Amino acid sequence: MTFYCSSVPSLETLFAFALTSLVLIVVPGPSVLFVVGRSLAHGRRAGILSVLGNGLGGLPIVGAVALGLGALVADSAAAFTALKIAGAGYLMWLGIKALRSGRDEGALADGAAAPGVSPWRALAEGFGVGVTNPKTMDFFVAVLPQFVDLEAGAVAVQMLVLGVVFLAIAVVSDSGWALAAGSAREWFVSSPARLIAVRRTGGAMLIGLGGALLLTRQRS
């Protein structure tokens, strides 16, 4: 019991952090745009798996921040820029793939998912986006320490717990967006022209999100 009390944030802290996280998460941001774009381009299944992959991709970032590596990356212009370019490039690549699938007449035979998008691939691609998102690391570096009780010790464990709480809330919230976008997409499946349009819309959203990520500045 002593270990639990000294290494895990108090219930009051967890509640305050969960409430703060919920307020930040429910406001549509980059992760929501990513999920909506994936769901529009490839359907609900791909959208939900992208959400799960994105959440899993946040775990290494939480671990890095808890160990102090996140602060080094966030404060290093070279490391932050490299991560930003990698994440933006990956999003744009996914967007281009969605645009190409929208032009593929063969894709219209299967409205549930674009060719080559297997469950594992959708999960892996979501993970890739999550683990290369510099804004997530910057957020954790700035916010997590504010909810850590330094006197209680085990700072790394406290930050890990808080990070997992944030990611869990994000997965639940983003899944709602994925289901909503995927359901709206079902109407487009009945029309080849509408399906092409919605896939292109999803791809354009991912490319635009990648471009916005390139403009991300380091936390001052």
C-alpha positions, 0 to 999 in steps of 0.5 A: 500500500505504501508503494501505491500511495507513493508512486501513483497520483492521488485520486484528486490529482487523477480526477483533475488531470482527467477533467483537464484532458477531457476538455482538451481532447473533446475540442477537435484537433489534429488527432480528430482530423487524422481519424476523420480523414482515415474513416472517410477514406477507408471506413469505420474499421480502418478509422477505429484501428487508426485510433488504437494505433495512434493511442499505442503510438503515444505510449513510447512518447509518454515513456520518453517524457517520464524518463526525461528524454521528452524534454531533451527532444522538445528543447532541441531544435534539430530533434524537434524538427526531425520528428516534425518532418517525419510525422508530416511526411508520413501523414502526407504519404497516407493522404496521397495513398488515399487520393490514389485509391480514390482514383482507382476504379477497382477500389469501388468494388469494395466500399468497406476498405481501400485495396491493401488496407488490412487491419494490421496495416491500419493499426501500424499506420496509426501507430506511426502517426502517433509515435512521430507526432511532436505536438504530443511530446510537446504537450506531455512535456508541458502539462504532465509535470504540473500534475506530479507530486514531487514530494511523493517521489516516483515522478516517472511512475506518476507521469506514466500513469497520467500519460496512460490516462490521457491516451485512454480518454483520447482513444474513447473520444477519437473512436466516437469521431471514427464511428461518426465519420465511418457511418457518414461514409456509408452513404457514399458507398452506394455511389462510385462518384460520391465514394471517389469524392469522399476518399479524396476528401479524406486524403486531402485532410491528411495532406493538409494536416501534414502541412499544418504539422510542418508549421508547428513551432517548438514550445517557447 
